[in-house]
Amino acid sequence: MMSKLKKYKVTKKDLRHVAYRWNMMPANLFNYETQQGAGFAWALAPLLRKIYPNDEEYEKALKNHFNYFNATPQMTNIILGSVIAMEEKDGIEAKDAVQSFKTSIMGPMSGVGDTVFWVLWPTIIGSISGYMALQGNPAGAIAWFLVNIVIYLLKVWFVGAGYNSGTKLIDKLGDKIGIFTDAASIMGLSVIGGLIATVVKISMPVVFTFGKVSLNLQTGVFDKIMPGLLPVVLTYILYKMLGNKKFTSTKAIGLIIMISLIGTFFGVFKA
């Protein structure tokens, strides 16, 4: 009876330890039956042992987390924190509630996490860092490295945020994360649009001569319509072609190299 009355109080050190263990394991323990389930259980195992000194309860709680689970790893840190709060408060009686919570929340959280962490920030920071590298500026590589450090620290903080707010944090995020995602999407599109005009270089020095009148195709036609027109057209064509499953990025690179060589040889493009 005394063991049931004395509940273990989770510390900040425990939360950081869970975050460190999870950050190493989302892919390392991935399998096609439970996907991230084993990694989730492994991350919580030492802390669950403290929460459940009783062997039978510990086994049930641990086994519960080996069930199917799959979510964006960064957002899973928030879920981990919320689950810890539930386990600490209600003990083994929260087993079914914990599983229901994980099952219901992993989809919505992945929708947000995939957008922010797999699409937006690699696109924005990667594009900026790549452009700086093309200019011979080492700050591009440094910026990419520093941003990854910030993301790692953010993931550690996420576990504490999820624990301190419990399931309430999920509700709060649901109201505001859409605004943040839309703003980040607009920023990402703006960065990509600027990079297309500055990084993608296409120049056609073809000159049409009519008696004493000459017309440069690049400066007299394309630049008059819109500066950077050809890079935009090329990017759009490649974007549509990559939408076809049979057309890969490797084929796209090969096609660009072939067209560039042939066009330069015949004087269509400027070397």
C-alpha positions in Angstrom: 0.0 0.0 0.0 2.8 2.4 0.9 4.5 1.8 -2.6 1.2 2.9 -4.2 0.9 6.0 -2.2 4.4 7.2 -2.8 4.5 8.4 -6.4 7.7 9.2 -8.1 8.2 12.8 -8.9 9.7 13.3 -12.4 12.6 15.7 -12.5 14.0 17.9 -15.2 17.0 15.6 -15.5 14.6 12.7 -16.2 12.9 14.7 -19.0 16.3 15.6 -20.6 17.3 12.0 -20.4 14.2 10.8 -22.2 14.8 13.5 -24.9 18.4 12.4 -25.4 17.4 8.7 -25.7 14.6 9.5 -28.1 16.7 11.8 -30.3 19.1 8.9 -30.9 16.5 6.2 -31.7 13.6 7.2 -34.1 15.3 5.5 -37.0 17.7 3.2 -35.3 14.9 1.0 -33.9 12.5 1.5 -36.7 10.7 -1.6 -38.0 7.9 -2.3 -40.4 5.6 -3.8 -37.7 5.5 -1.2 -35.0 7.6 1.4 -36.8 8.8 3.8 -34.0 7.1 1.8 -31.2 10.4 0.2 -30.0 12.2 3.5 -30.0 9.4 5.1 -28.0 9.5 2.4 -25.4 13.3 2.5 -25.2 13.3 6.2 -24.6 10.9 5.9 -21.7 12.2 2.6 -20.2 14.5 4.1 -17.4 11.9 6.6 -16.3 9.1 4.1 -16.3 11.2 1.9 -14.0 11.2 4.8 -11.5 7.5 5.5 -11.9 6.7 1.8 -11.6 8.8 0.1 -8.9 6.5 -2.9 -9.1 7.7 -5.3 -11.7 4.3 -6.3 -13.0 3.2 -2.7 -13.5 6.5 -1.8 -15.1 6.2 -4.7 -17.6 2.6 -3.7 -18.5 3.5 0.0 -19.0 6.6 -0.8 -21.1 4.8 -3.4 -23.2 2.1 -0.8 -23.9 4.6 1.5 -25.6 5.8 -1.2 -27.9 2.6 -0.9 -29.8 2.5 0.7 -33.2 3.5 4.4 -33.2 4.7 6.6 -36.0 5.0 10.4 -35.9 7.5 13.2 -36.9 10.4 12.6 -34.5 10.7 16.2 -33.5 7.0 16.5 -32.6 7.1 13.1 -30.8 9.1 14.9 -28.1 6.0 16.8 -27.1 4.0 13.6 -27.1 6.6 12.0 -24.9 6.3 14.8 -22.4 2.5 14.5 -22.3 2.7 10.8 -21.9 5.1 11.1 -19.0 2.7 13.5 -17.2 -0.1 11.0 -17.7 1.9 8.0 -16.4 3.1 10.0 -13.4 -0.3 11.2 -12.4 -2.5 8.2 -12.9 0.0 5.3 -12.9 -0.9 2.0 -14.6 -4.5 3.0 -14.7 -3.6 5.4 -17.5 -2.4 2.6 -19.7 -5.4 2.6 -22.1 -5.7 6.4 -22.0 -2.1 6.7 -22.9 -2.4 4.4 -25.9 -5.6 6.2 -27.1 -3.9 9.5 -26.8 -0.8 8.4 -28.8 -3.0 6.9 -31.5 -5.2 9.9 -31.9 -2.5 12.6 -31.8 0.3 11.1 -33.9 -1.4 11.9 -37.2 -2.2 15.6 -36.5 1.2 16.2 -35.0 2.9 14.6 -38.0 1.0 16.9 -40.3 2.5 19.9 -38.5 5.9 18.3 -38.0 6.4 17.1 -41.5 5.5 20.6 -42.9 7.8 22.5 -40.5 10.7 20.2 -40.0 10.9 18.1 -43.2 9.9 20.8 -45.7 10.0 24.4 -44.5 13.2 24.8 -42.5 15.4 22.5 -44.7 14.1 24.4 -47.8 14.6 27.9 -46.3 17.9 27.4 -44.4 19.3 24.9 -47.0 18.6 27.3 -49.8 20.2 30.3 -48.1 23.2 28.2 -46.9 23.6 26.7 -50.4 23.6 30.1 -52.1 26.2 31.4 -49.6 28.3 28.4 -50.4 28.1 29.1 -54.1 29.4 32.6 -53.4 32.4 31.1 -51.6 31.1 32.2 -48.2 31.8 29.6 -45.4 29.1 31.2 -43.3 26.6 29.1 -45.2 27.9 25.8 -43.8 28.2 27.4 -40.3 24.6 28.6 -40.5 23.4 25.1 -41.4 25.3 23.6 -38.5 24.1 26.2 -36.0 20.5 25.8 -37.1 20.7 22.0 -36.5 22.1 22.6 -33.0 19.1 24.9 -32.3 16.7 22.3 -33.6 18.3 19.7 -31.3 18.0 21.9 -28.3 14.4 22.7 -29.3 13.6 19.0 -29.3 14.9 18.6 -25.8 12.8 21.6 -24.7 9.7 20.0 -26.3 9.7 17.1 -23.9 9.6 19.5 -20.9 6.9 21.6 -22.6 4.8 18.6 -23.2 5.2 17.4 -19.6 4.5 20.8 -18.0 1.4 21.4 -20.2 0.2 17.8 -20.5 -2.5 17.3 -23.2 -3.4 21.0 -22.9 -0.4 22.0 -25.0 -1.7 19.9 -27.9 -5.0 21.9 -27.8 -3.2 25.2 -27.7 -0.9 24.3 -30.6 -3.9 23.2 -32.6 -5.3 26.8 -32.6 -2.1 28.6 -33.4 0.1 26.2 -35.4 -1.9 26.7 -38.6 -1.0 30.4 -38.6 2.7 29.7 -38.0 2.7 27.1 -40.8 1.1 29.4 -43.3 3.5 32.2 -42.5 6.5 29.8 -42.8 5.2 28.5 -46.1 4.9 32.0 -47.5 8.5 32.7 -46.4 9.8 29.5 -47.9 8.1 30.2 -51.2 9.6 33.8 -51.2 13.1 32.4 -50.6 12.8 29.8 -53.3 11.5 32.4 -55.7 14.4 34.7 -55.1 16.9 31.9 -55.4 15.5 30.8 -58.8 16.3 34.2 -60.2 19.8 34.4 -58.7 21.1 30.9 -58.7 19.6 29.4 -61.9 21.6 30.9 -64.8 20.3 30.7 -68.4 21.4 33.1 -71.1 20.7 32.9 -74.8 23.1 35.1 -76.8 21.2 34.4 -80.1 21.0 37.6 -82.2 18.5 38.0 -85.1 19.6 40.4 -87.8 17.2 42.1 -90.3 19.3 44.4 -92.5 20.8 47.0 -90.3 18.5 46.1 -87.4 19.7 43.4 -84.9 17.7 41.9 -82.0 19.3 40.1 -79.1 16.9 37.3 -78.1 17.9 37.5 -74.4 18.0 41.3 -73.8 15.6 42.3 -76.5 12.8 39.7 -75.8 13.1 37.6 -72.7 14.4 40.3 -70.4 11.8 42.7 -71.7 9.0 40.3 -70.8 10.4 39.5 -67.4 13.9 39.4 -66.0 14.7 35.8 -65.0 12.0 34.4 -67.3 14.0 31.5 -68.5 15.1 30.3 -65.0 11.4 30.4 -64.0 10.3 28.4 -67.0 13.0 25.8 -66.5 12.1 25.4 -62.9 8.4 25.1 -63.6 9.1 22.4 -66.3 11.3 20.4 -64.0 8.8 20.7 -61.2 6.0 19.3 -63.3 8.3 16.5 -64.7 9.4 15.5 -61.2 5.7 15.0 -60.4 5.8 12.0 -62.7 6.9 8.9 -60.8 8.9 7.7 -63.7 11.0 10.9 -63.9 13.6 11.0 -61.1 15.9 13.8 -59.9 18.9 11.9 -61.3 17.2 11.9 -64.7 16.5 15.6 -64.3 20.2 16.4 -63.6 21.3 14.2 -66.6 18.8 16.0 -68.9 20.0 19.5 -67.8 23.6 18.5 -68.4 22.8 17.1 -71.8 20.8 20.1 -72.9 23.5 22.5 -71.6 26.2 20.8 -73.5 24.3 20.6 -76.8 23.0 24.2 -76.4 26.4 25.6 -75.7 28.0 23.7 -78.5 25.6 25.1 -81.1 25.7 28.6 -79.6 22.1 28.6 -78.3 23.3 29.1 -74.7 26.1 31.2 -73.4 29.0 29.3 -71.7 
